[in-house]
Amino acid sequence: MFVAYCIYMFPEIERILVSREQIADRVQAMAKEIVRDLQEDLAKDGQTPLDEDNVIIVPIMTGAMIFVADLVRELPMKLSLGLVAVSSYPGESVRSKGAHFATELPDNLGGKHIIVLDDILDSGQTLALVKEMIEKQNPASLRLGVMLDKKTDRTVDVHVDYVGFEIPDEFVVGYGLDYNGYYRNYPQIAVLDQSALPSR
């Protein structure tokens, strides 16, 4: 029933790269990795996950919203969210056009344990920009996580601590990723039919 619905509602989908079941399993595993590392960081500070204002998750909007919504519900600890929007794929673009802040970065990150989460790492420009600006606030710790890693597009070298899946050099949509504002609600990670994309 679900497959038939998706075929009917999203006829431009060519094929699925990562299923919703694979996504759910990996998100749970990533949450365990994050909890383990945060507990170690907090212990070094003589703190516990119950202490106030220690952990801030920084989702990069809008692509990371669905990924982060699922992930934070798997984190059994006190935390807050500090949203930031970064633009790099305007309109119908299928290649990064360079990263710039569309909203201000939260200014309360100093001395806190920060996890930055994004939907996809390709050029590296978005995460490099966010990392650089957060480091200026002197956080207690800073880690980066992405749902997808597309290594073939890298133009900026940036280390990522948590990766959901490595994918080939294809333009993908679904699970928060869009094309021209659409397909974010598609529950799997998929490749669009080339006829739906502009020539590169």
Number of C-alpha atoms within 10 A of each C-alpha: 5 7 8 9 10 14 12 10 11 13 11 17 21 15 12 15 16 17 12 14 11 14 20 13 11 17 21 16 14 20 19 16 13 19 16 11 13 22 15 14 17 19 12 10 10 8 14 17 18 12 12 11 15 20 24 20 20 25 25 24 20 19 22 22 20 19 21 25 11 15 20 17 11 17 15 12 16 14 18 15 15 17 19 18 20 21 17 19 16 14 10 12 14 19 14 16 13 14 18 14 15 12 12 10 17 13 9 13 25 15 14 18 20 25 21 24 27 24 25 25 22 21 24 23 21 24 27 16 16 21 16 10 12 20 14 10 15 13 15 17 17 17 18 21 23 25 22 20 24 18 15 12 16 14 11 14 11 17 12 16 14 19 20 19 16 14 17 13 12 14 18 24 24 23 24 24 26 21 20 14 11 12 22 21 13 19 18 23 24 23 18 22 13 12 9 11 15 9 7 6
